[in-house]
């Protein structure tokens, strides 16, 4: 088995639930960092296209099907509160 030498620079991190839900529509969430007991951070492996999704989100230029977005928010919340 080949061990990957990954650092935090290999991941995009956000504590914004709405943004995490949007990103996770296209990219898998690698893990949730709960180091800070008051705020969780959602981590995604940096891949081609991720920064463009984030930029489009903040520019309010991203078009998403509403039911898919709502379902994804529920899925991210379930993972956030379901994992220990």
C-alpha positions as CSV (number, residue, x, y, z in Angstrom):
1,X,0.0,0.0,0.0
2,X,1.3,3.4,-1.0
3,X,1.1,6.0,1.8
4,X,0.2,9.5,0.6
5,X,2.1,12.3,2.1
6,X,-0.6,14.9,2.3
7,X,-0.5,18.2,4.2
8,X,-3.2,20.7,5.1
9,X,-2.2,22.6,2.0
10,X,-3.6,19.7,0.0
11,X,-7.1,20.4,1.4
12,X,-9.6,23.3,1.1
13,X,-11.1,24.0,4.5
14,X,-14.3,25.9,5.3
15,X,-16.5,26.3,8.3
16,X,-19.4,27.6,6.2
17,X,-22.2,25.0,6.1
18,X,-23.8,26.5,2.9
19,X,-20.5,26.5,1.1
20,X,-19.6,23.0,2.3
21,X,-22.9,21.7,1.0
22,X,-22.3,23.3,-2.4
23,X,-18.7,22.0,-2.7
24,X,-19.9,18.5,-1.7
25,X,-22.3,18.4,-4.6
26,X,-19.2,18.0,-6.8
27,X,-16.3,17.0,-4.6
28,X,-16.3,14.4,-1.7
29,X,-15.9,15.7,1.8
30,X,-12.7,14.1,3.1
31,X,-13.3,14.8,6.8
32,X,-14.6,17.2,9.4
33,X,-12.1,18.8,11.7
34,X,-13.6,19.2,15.2
35,X,-10.4,20.6,16.8
36,X,-12.2,23.8,17.8
37,X,-15.2,22.7,20.0
38,X,-17.1,25.8,18.9
39,X,-16.7,25.5,15.1
40,X,-16.2,22.6,12.8
41,X,-14.2,22.8,9.6
42,X,-15.2,20.8,6.5
43,X,-12.1,19.6,4.5
44,X,-12.1,18.8,0.8
45,X,-9.1,17.6,-1.2
46,X,-7.9,20.4,-3.5
47,X,-8.7,19.3,-7.0
48,X,-9.1,21.0,-10.4
49,X,-12.3,23.0,-10.4
50,X,-12.8,23.4,-6.7
51,X,-11.5,27.0,-6.5
52,X,-13.9,27.9,-9.4
53,X,-16.9,26.5,-7.5
54,X,-15.9,28.5,-4.3
55,X,-15.4,31.7,-6.3
56,X,-18.7,31.3,-8.1
57,X,-20.4,30.7,-4.7
58,X,-19.1,33.9,-3.2
59,X,-19.9,35.9,-6.4
60,X,-23.4,34.5,-6.2
61,X,-23.0,33.3,-9.8
62,X,-23.5,29.6,-9.1
63,X,-26.7,27.9,-10.3
64,X,-27.9,24.8,-8.4
65,X,-31.1,22.8,-8.5
66,X,-32.8,23.8,-5.2
67,X,-33.9,20.3,-4.1
68,X,-30.4,18.9,-4.7
69,X,-29.0,21.8,-2.6
70,X,-31.5,21.3,0.2
71,X,-30.8,17.5,0.3
72,X,-27.1,18.1,0.4
73,X,-27.4,20.5,3.3
74,X,-29.3,17.8,5.2
75,X,-26.6,15.2,4.3
76,X,-23.7,17.5,5.5
77,X,-25.6,18.2,8.7
78,X,-26.2,14.5,9.3
79,X,-22.5,13.8,8.8
80,X,-21.5,16.7,11.1
81,X,-23.8,15.6,13.9
82,X,-23.6,11.9,13.3
83,X,-19.9,11.3,13.4
84,X,-18.1,11.3,16.7
